[in-house]
């Protein structure tokens, strides 16, 4: 009885320590967002009088009004949503279709494909060959330059393969006996049982596409195809350095503090991702536990 009480106390103490660590880790992620939002709604006069903190210095939505009234913002949002949604769907389909044959014992080429995938994890062709390849494939200044190059990742394929192997092999064998083809087995049996995996990597993919500005900076010249992350980068670069007032006038930010404008741009850019995560949190947690 005494041992059980001591064990219970030990478990309680360990759980409390874990909760405390998670609490402080959460603060490190949440506090920067709170401070950024606080600056974004502070008045220029309030920021001059006091340093930024958890609470706003005054209150104004002028920065948000100015940014959201810019017609480019809505267009860049639509572009980013197209890149993120279409790119994620293509990534999930192609990755699952490449990972599925690698779990079939009768497929003789799976070792060669696995080796080739692993080689790409250690060696890269570099930026110049990558640029020339995109141009030669006629994808320069098109939406496909934002979507297709990141569709297949060796790491994703290996994780998908590992997840598919853990599924009961008897389900695939029963489907084959009933006359199901490999495509039917994949899309009617394997994929429905892999919802946590798909939700986890869908979230990773959406965040990756949403934050990707470098690809657009290299391969897109038409501003109508820019993602929202590139607008954020442009604002942060232009509002830093000399002649800030002239650059703010060029961006249409006349009655807004520089720090307020930067913070509002960050919040406007990241808000959709923050709203998406709760809807996928249940599957995301399951997927992480299954992957471990």
C-alpha positions in Angstrom: 0.0 0.0 0.0 2.8 2.4 0.9 4.6 1.6 -2.4 1.5 2.4 -4.3 1.1 5.7 -2.6 4.8 6.6 -3.3 4.4 5.5 -6.9 1.3 7.7 -7.2 3.1 10.6 -5.8 6.0 10.0 -8.2 3.6 9.9 -11.1 1.8 13.1 -10.0 5.1 15.0 -9.6 6.3 13.9 -13.0 3.1 14.9 -14.6 3.2 18.3 -12.9 6.8 18.8 -14.2 5.7 17.9 -17.7 2.8 20.3 -17.5 5.1 23.1 -16.3 7.6 22.5 -19.1 4.8 22.5 -21.7 3.3 25.6 -20.1 6.6 27.6 -20.4 7.2 26.3 -23.9 3.7 27.4 -24.9 4.5 30.9 -23.5 7.6 31.1 -25.7 5.4 30.5 -28.7 2.4 32.6 -27.6 4.1 35.7 -26.2 5.7 36.8 -29.5 2.3 36.6 -31.2 0.6 38.5 -28.3 3.3 41.2 -28.4 3.1 41.5 -32.2 -0.7 41.9 -32.0 -0.3 44.5 -29.2 2.0 46.6 -31.3 -0.2 46.3 -34.4 -3.2 47.9 -32.6 -1.1 50.5 -30.7 -1.2 54.2 -31.6 2.0 55.9 -32.8 1.9 58.2 -29.9 1.5 55.3 -27.4 4.6 53.6 -28.9 6.6 56.7 -28.6 5.7 57.2 -24.9 6.3 53.6 -23.8 7.9 50.4 -25.0 5.7 47.7 -26.4 4.3 45.1 -24.0 1.5 42.6 -23.6 -1.1 45.3 -23.6 -1.6 47.8 -26.5 -0.3 51.4 -26.0 -3.6 53.1 -27.0 -5.8 51.5 -29.6 -6.2 51.9 -33.3 -7.0 49.7 -36.3 -5.6 52.1 -38.9 -2.8 49.7 -39.9 -5.2 46.9 -40.5 -7.6 49.2 -42.5 -4.7 50.5 -44.6 -3.3 47.0 -45.4 -6.7 45.3 -46.0 -7.8 48.2 -48.3 -5.0 47.4 -50.6 -6.5 45.4 -53.5 -3.3 43.4 -53.8 -3.8 41.7 -50.4 -7.0 39.9 -51.5 -5.4 38.8 -54.7 -2.3 37.5 -53.0 -4.5 35.7 -50.4 -6.3 33.9 -53.2 -3.1 33.0 -54.9 -1.7 31.6 -51.7 -4.8 29.6 -51.0 -4.6 28.1 -54.5 -1.0 27.2 -54.1 -1.5 25.7 -50.6 -4.7 23.7 -51.4 -3.7 22.5 -54.8 -0.1 21.8 -53.8 -1.2 19.9 -50.7 -3.7 17.7 -52.7 -1.1 16.9 -55.3 1.6 16.2 -52.7 -0.7 13.8 -50.8 -1.8 11.9 -53.9 1.6 11.6 -55.5 3.4 10.7 -52.2 0.8 8.0 -51.4 1.0 6.6 -54.9 4.8 6.4 -54.7 4.9 5.0 -51.2 2.3 2.3 -51.8 4.3 0.1 -54.2 7.2 0.2 -51.8 5.2 -1.9 -49.3 4.5 -4.6 -51.9 6.8 -7.6 -51.5 6.2 -8.6 -55.1 7.5 -5.3 -56.5 11.1 -5.9 -57.6 12.1 -2.3 -58.1 11.3 -1.0 -54.6 14.9 -1.3 -53.4 16.2 0.8 -56.3 13.6 3.4 -55.8 14.3 3.6 -52.1 18.0 4.0 -52.7 17.3 6.8 -55.2 15.0 8.5 -52.7 17.6 8.3 -50.0 20.3 9.8 -52.3 18.2 12.9 -52.8 18.1 13.4 -49.0 21.9 13.8 -49.0 22.7 15.5 -52.3 21.1 18.5 -54.1 21.7 19.9 -57.6 21.9 23.4 -56.3 20.0 26.6 -57.1 21.3 27.3 -60.6 20.4 23.8 -62.0 17.1 24.0 -60.2 16.4 27.4 -61.9 17.5 26.1 -65.3 15.3 23.0 -64.9 12.2 25.1 -64.2 12.8 27.3 -67.2 13.4 24.3 -69.5 10.2 22.7 -68.3 8.3 25.9 -69.3 7.1 26.4 -65.7 8.9 29.8 -65.2 6.4 32.5 -64.1 3.5 30.0 -63.8 1.7 28.6 -60.8 3.2 25.2 -61.4 6.6 26.5 -60.4 5.1 27.1 -56.9 3.4 23.7 -56.8 5.1 20.9 -58.6 8.7 21.1 -57.4 7.7 20.4 -53.8 5.2 17.7 -54.6 7.5 14.8 -53.9 9.8 14.6 -50.9 11.9 11.6 -50.1 11.3 12.1 -46.3 7.5 12.2 -46.9 7.6 9.0 -49.0 9.6 7.1 -46.4 7.2 8.2 -43.6 4.1 7.3 -45.7 5.7 3.9 -46.5 6.3 3.2 -42.8 2.8 4.2 -41.9 1.3 2.0 -44.7 3.4 -1.0 -43.6 1.9 -0.8 -40.0 -1.6 -1.2 -41.4 -2.9 -4.8 -41.3 -1.6 -6.6 -44.3 -4.7 -8.9 -44.3 -6.8 -6.0 -45.5 -4.8 -5.7 -48.7 -4.7 -9.4 -49.2 -8.5 -9.6 -48.8 -8.9 -6.8 -51.3 -6.7 -8.6 -53.9 -8.7 -11.9 -53.4 -11.9 -10.0 -54.1 -10.4 -8.7 -57.3 -9.6 -5.2 -56.3 -6.8 -3.5 -58.3 -3.9 -1.6 -56.6 -5.6 1.7 -57.2 -8.8 0.6 -55.6 -6.9 -0.9 -52.7 -4.9 2.3 -52.2 -7.8 4.8 -52.5 -10.6 2.7 -50.9 -8.7 1.0 -48.1 -5.2 2.4 -47.4 -6.0 6.1 -47.7 -9.2 6.0 -45.6 -7.3 4.3 -42.8 -4.5 6.9 -43.0 -6.5 10.0 -42.1 -4.3 11.0 -39.2 -1.2 10.7 -41.4 -2.8 12.8 -44.2 -4.1 15.4 -41.8 -0.6 15.8 -40.2 1.2 16.2 -43.5 -1.6 18.3 -44.9 -1.0 20.8 -42.1 2.8 20.7 -42.7 2.3 21.2 -46.4 -0.2 24.1 -46.0 2.1 25.9 -43.6 5.1 25.3 -45.9 3.3 26.7 -49.0 1.8 29.6 -47.0 5.3 30.7 -45.7 7.1 30.1 -49.0 8.2 33.4 -50.5 11.6 32.3 -51.9 10.2 30.2 -54.7 8.0 33.1 -55.8 10.9 35.5 -55.6 13.0 33.4 -58.0 10.4 32.0 -60.4 7.5 34.6 -60.5 7.7 37.9 -62.4 4.1 38.6 -62.7 2.9 40.4 -59.5 -0.6 39.1 -60.0 0.7 35.6 -59.1 2.6 36.6 -55.9 1.7 34.8 -52.7 0.9 36.8 -49.5 4.3 35.9 -47.9 6.1 37.8 -50.7 4.0 40.9 -49.9 5.0 40.5 -46.2 8.6 40.3 -47.1 8.4 43.3 -49.4 6.8 45.4 -46.6 9.4 44.3 -44.0 12.3 45.0 -46.3 10.9 48.4 -47.5 10.1 49.6 -44.0 13.6 48.9 -42.8 16.6 51.2 -43.5 16.8 54.8 -44.8 14.0 56.9 -46.2 11.3 55.0 -44.3 8.8 57.8 -44.7 9.1 57.8 -48.5 8.8 54.0 -48.6 5.7 54.1 -46.3 4.1 56.7 -48.7 4.8 54.4 -51.6 3.1 51.5 -49.8 0.1 53.7 -48.9 0.9 53.8 -45.2 0.5 57.4 -44.4 -0.9 57.6 -40.9 0.7 54.5 -39.5 3.8 53.9 -37.4 6.5 51.7 -39.0 6.4 49.1 -36.2 2.6 49.1 -36.2 2.6 48.5 -40.0 5.1 45.6 -39.8 3.2 44.0 -36.9 -0.1 44.3 -38.6 1.3 42.7 -41.8 2.6 39.8 -39.8 -0.7 39.2 -38.1 -2.7 39.5 -41.4 -0.3 37.0 -43.0 -0.3 34.4 -40.2 -4.0 34.6 -39.1 -5.4 32.0 -41.6 -2.9 29.4 -40.5 -3.8 30.0 -36.8 -7.4 29.5 -37.7 -6.8 26.3 -39.7 -4.9 24.5 -37.0 -7.8 23.9 -34.5 -9.8 22.1 -37.2 -7.0 19.6 -37.8 -5.7 19.4 -34.2 -7.5 16.1 -33.5 -6.0 14.3 -36.5 -2.7 16.1 -36.1 -2.3 14.7 -32.6 -3.2 11.2 -33.7 -0.9 11.4 -36.6 2.1 12.4 -34.5 1.4 9.6 -32.0 1.2 7.0 -34.8 4.4 8.3 -36.4 6.3 7.9 -33.1 
